[in-house]
């Protein structure tokens, strides 16, 4: 043993523990739950530094599991973010570049391959409850609906809960409108998911499940329980801010209800629960003078929803899985919702088609305290209705920002083609996020060699993405 090289012994021990982590299986395939919030800012939870908002259940979830400091959504706005999450691909490849207004022809096409479709082939039951927003013509045969994307059961709205989070009247269950409901959206969404789960467990207890729980909160305009609002009146700057703080506390309570139910059903040990947000906080005056701003914060990041600075898509990322994740961990690994599909398929033993172009990678090594290896950097190419056209890239500790310049064309269709094929990148900025989390020090002028390297990398991946992006005719 004395002659055995020490470094080989260490390597063998590390490999053994990683193998145990990847292969440990207490009850067969793990269950998977994704909880997605709407417009929750990076700094809106107590465990991410908010000084006033109380989020005891999410704080405990982080203490019992792993909290990620560098977790990213797939877009800085709702519809493309959700499409990217479900497909493991940049939403541009599916032709979803911005939020989808009701009635529009844009949608996540039926040709897209999704997480629930692949997990169903691996034997999973699937449920979606909450905000859909992956099409314009909701609950219509003209466009694919949640069941077409692989969900056995779905309870959803096209976009926001209407007329507000309180007593919404626009939910549809498996194609049938359900009319006005009593209660608050996040609680109704969790109740539906749990009702489905209890019914499934009664029939097929051993069948693993995937649940996509998509809250509408805290998207404007908010509506929150009075007893929660009362906690913050006098603490918040005004009553509207107290409503927002209470809205986050209410969704926290809904998460607590879900986690408690999993434990009571003896499902918590082998269930991976992920909590995150679709994008950063809404702070624009887009909902009229009454709502004003959302009061969400992304401190210490720069920007907001719709921006390609960090606050647009760096969001909360908390993972809980007692059978696999040791408690009390904080990870600085760069992880994205794009990584869900390859990771979940790894866990489920699901086969990913070899022809499918993915933009994410498996984050399983991060759960074992190891680094996540990416074949390509994270890239966001954002075209918005507000005429914002920007590109962002995260490569290791580096963040790159650039603008898109377009060729003038004669028709809308040609303009779309030039958007995808002919735009040139300019105005490059580079930031070292390990030293400059708020992107305040552009190093492009002082580090020209790194600028040249990152510029080349961004342009290469940008060209590959836009050449493979779907353009609506």
N, C-alpha and C positions, 0 to 999 in steps of 0.2 A: 504493500500500500504506500510505503514511503517513496517508492520509485514512481508512483503514478503522478503525472503532472497535475499540479494544483488547479490550473486553469481548466483542465479537462474535467476534473471532479466537480468544480463549480458549474461548468456547462451542463454536465449530466444531471446535477441536482435541479438546476433551473428548468431544464427540458422536462424532467419528471413532473415537477409541480405544474408546469404549463399543460402537459398532457393530461394530468389529473383534472385540471380546470376545464379543459375543453371536452373531456370525455365523461366527467362525473355526471351521473344521471340518476337522481333519487327517485323520480317517478315518471320516467320516460321523457318524451319531448317536452320542453318547457312551454308554458302558456306565455303569451305576449300581450301587453296592454300599452298602447300609446295614448297619452293624454296630451291634447294640443290646445293651447290657449290662443286667443285672438287679440293681437295688439298688446301683449304683455311686455313691458319694457325690461331690459336686462337688470335694472336696479329696482324692480317693483316688489321683490320678495325680501322678507327680513333676512333670510340666509344669503342674499346677494347684496345686503347692505342698506336696505331701506330703513330709515330711522323711525318711521311711524306706523307703517302698515304691519298688521299682525298676521302672520301666516304660520301658525304653530304646527299644522299637519305636514306642510311641505318642508318646514325646518326639520321636523323629526324624520321625514323621509330621507332628507339629505344626511342627517346624522346616522341613520341606519343603513345608508348605502353610499353612493358616490355622487359628488357634485362636480360638474364640469365647468371650468372657467372660460373655456374657448369652444363653446358649442355654437353651431351655425344652422340657421334655417336655409332653405334652398332658394329663397328670393326675398326681397325687401317688401313684399306685399302679398296679400292673401291667396288669390287663386293660383298663381304660379308656384307659390310655396307649397300648397297642398298637393298639386300635381307632381312636383319634384319629390315630395316625401313618399307618395304612393308608388312611384315608378323607379326611384333610385337613379333618375336621369335629370339633367338640367331641364326645366320645364320648357325651355326654348325648343327642344327637340320635339315636343308635343305640340308646339305652336301656341303655347299659353305664355304670353309675355307680360300681362298686366291683369288687374282684377277684372272679372267678367260681370258686366251689368246684366240684369235679368232680361231675357228675350233675345240675347245676342246669339249669333251662330257659332261662336267660339266655344270649344269644349275639349275635354280630355278625350281623345279619339279612342274608338273601340279597339284599335290595333295596338294601343299601349298595353304593356304587360305590367301588372300590379302585384303588390305584396299579397293581398288576399287571394288572388288567383293562384299564385305559386304555392302559398301555404295550404290552400284547399287540396291541391294535388298531393301534398304531403300528409293529408289526413286531418287537417285543422277545420274546426268550425269557425265562422267569421261573422263579426257584427260591427256595424258602424252606427254611432249615435251622435248627432250634433250637426255642426255646420258642414255642408258639402262643398259648395262653391267651386266645383270643377266643371260646370257647364252654365250656359245661359238659359237654356230651355229645360228647366227643372221639371221632373216628373212628366216628361213628354216622350212619346215614342220617336220623336225626331232626333233625339240625342241619347247617348249612353247614360244610364243612371247608376246609382251605387251597386245595384245587383249585377249590372253588366261588368262592373269592375271587380266582382268576385265576392261581394258581401251576401251571406245567406240571409241576414236580417238587417234592415236599415230603418232608421228613424231620423229624419233630417229636414233641414231647410235649405233653400238654394243659397242664401247669403245670411243676412242677420236675422235674429229672432224678431218678430214683428207683432205688435207695434213697439215692443221693447223686451228686455229680458224678463219683465214681469208679465205673467199671464199671456204668453205668446199664442198666436192663433194660426201660424203658418207651417206647422210641422206636418210631415207626411210620413206614414208608416207603411213600408213595403208597397208604395204606389197609391195608398188611400189617405186623403187628407183627414186629420183627426180633429180639426176644429180648435176652439179655444181651450187652453189648458190652464189650470190653476197652479201657481208657483213660479219659481225662478228658473230660467233656462238651464243653468249648470246643474241644478238639483234634478230637474226633469230628465236631462240627458244621462246623468249617472243612474237614476232610478230605472230608466229604460234599459240601459246596458246590463244592470244587475238583474232585472226581471228576465231578460233574455238568457243570461248566464244561469240563473237558477233553474229555468225551464230546460236548458240544455243539460245541466248536470243531472237533473231528474231522469232524463232519457238516456244520455250517453256520458256517464260520469268520467270514463277514462279518456274520452276524446279531448285532445288539446285544443285550445282556442286562441284566436287573435281578436282583440277588441280595439277599435279605433274610436276613442272618446274625444270629440272635437267641441270644446266649449265655444260659446259666442262671446263670453266675457274675456277681458274687459273692454271690448269694442264699444265705441260711442254709438248711440246715446246710452248711458248706463242706467240701470234700475237695480236697487239693492234693498234688502230687508231693513225695515226701520230700526230694529234693535241693533243691527250692525252699524248703520249710519250714525246712530246716537253715540256709539263709542268714539266717533271721530269728530263730531261737532264740538268745536272748542279747541280741538287739537289741530285740525286741518285749517287752511287759510280761509276757506269759505265752505258753504254747504255743498256746492258742486264737487269740490275736492273731497269732502267727506263721503259723498256718494261713490266716488271712484275708489277711495281707500276701502270702503265697505264692499265694493264689487270684487276686489281682489281677495278680501277675507272670505267672501261667500264662495268663490271658486275653490279656495283653500279648504273650506269645509266640505265641499263636494268631493275633493280628492280624499279627504279623511274618511268620508263615508264609504268610498270605493275600497280603500285599503283595509278598513275595518271589516267589510263584508268578505273580502278575500281571505282574511285571517279566520273569520268565523266559519267559512266553508272549507277550511284547511287547504287552501289553494295558494297561500302567500309564499310558501317556501320555494316552490318551483315556478313562480310567475315573475317574469321580467316586466317591471312597470317603469315606463319612461315618461317623464313630464317635461314639456318644452312649449315653445310659442312659435306661431307662424311667421312672425317678423317683430320688429321693434315697435316702440310706442307711437301712437297717433298724437301729434301735437299741432296739427294744422287746423285752421279755421274752415273745416270742410263740412260741418254739420249745423251751421247756423249759429246765431248769437247766443242761443240758449245753452247749447252744449259747449260752445267755445273750444277749449282744448281738453284733451283727455286726462291731463294731470299725470300721465305715465312718465316714468323717467328711465333713462338708460345710463345713468352715472356709473362709471366715469368715462363712458364712451361719447364720441362726437356724433351728432346727427339725430335721426328719428326714422320712423317708417318712411319708405320710398327713397331713402338715401342709400348710397353704396359705401358710405363710411361705416364703421363698425356697428353703430347703433341701429342701422337698418336691418341687420340680420344676425348679429351676435346676440344670442338669447339664452335664457335659463336652460340648463340641461341637467336633470336629476334622474338617476337610475337606482332602482331598488330591486334586489333579488337575493334574498337571504341565503339561498343554496349556493350561490356563486360569488356574490359581491361582499367583501368584508366591510363592516360598518366604518363610518368616520373618515372616508377617503375624499380627498379633493384632487382632481386630475386637471393638469394643464394640457393634455393631449388635444389636438385639433380634431374635432368630431363634428359631423354634419348629419342632418336628417337624410341626406343622400345615401348615407351609410346604412340606413335601416334595412333596405331590401337585401343587400348581400349578407348582412349580419344575421337577419332573421332566417334567411335560407340556410346559412351555415348551421344555425341552431336546430332548425326543423329537418335538416337533411333533404331540403327541397332542391330540385335541379333548376339552375338558371340556364336558359337557352344560350348556346355558345355565340349566337349571332347578335345577342342583345348588347348594345353599347351602354355601359353603365358609367356613371360619373362618381360613384361612391365606392367605398371599400369596407371590408369588415372591421368593426371596432372591437371585436372580441379580445384582442391582445390588451387593450386599455383596461378592460375589466380585471385583468390579471396583473395590472401594474406595469405592462410593457408598452412599447411604442407602437403607434399605428403607422403602417407603411402605405404610402400612397404612390401609385404609378403616375398620377398627374395631380397638379394643385387644384384647390377649389376655385371655381371661376363663376362669376355672376355677370351676365350680360342683360342689362335691364332697359327695356323700351317702355315708356309710360305714356298714358294719355295726356300727361302734363308736359309732354315734349322733352322729358328727361331721357337722355340716351348715354348711359355710362357703363363702363366695364370695371370690375374689381376682381382681384385675385389674392388668395392667401396661399403662400408658399413657405412652409416652415414658419419662422418668426417674422417673415416679411409680408407686408401688405402693399399692393400696387393699385393705383387708381388711374383711369384714363377716360378720355372723352371719345365719342364716335362722331366723325364728320361724314356727312352723307352727300352722295352725288345727286344733283337735281335731275328729276325725271318728269315725264309728261302725265302719267296716270298713277292712280293710287296703287294699282297692282305692281306697276313698275317700281314705285317708291318702296313697296314692301320688299321686292326682290333686291333693290339696291341696299336696303337696310340689312338684309341677310348676307348679301354677297359682296357689296362694294364699299362699305363703310371703312374709313381709315381711322386708325387710332392716333390720338395726339394728347398733348398736355399730361404727360406721365408724371406721377408722383409716387415716391416710395417711402415707406415708414417701417421702422423697426419696432414691432409691437411689443417686444420683450422689454423695451425701454421707454416706449411712447404709446401707451394704450389709447390715448385720446387723439392720435394722429395729428399732432400739432407741429411736428418737426419734419418737414419734407427734406429728405436726404438726396434728392435727385442731383442737385448741383454739387454737393460735397462728396458724393460717392459715385462718380460716373461709371466706374467699372461694374458695380453692382446694378446700377440703373440699366446699363446695356444688357447685362445678363437677364435681368427680370423682364425687361422690355421684349427681348427675344422669346422668352418663355411664354409670356402673355400672348403675344401675337400668334405664336404657333398654335396654342390651345384655343384662342379666340377664332382663328380661321377654321379649325377643325369643327368647332361647335356650330358656328353660323352656317357652314356648308352642309351640316346635317340637321339644321333647324327647319321645322315645317312652316311654310308660308301659306296662309289662307288665301284662296283665290276669290 
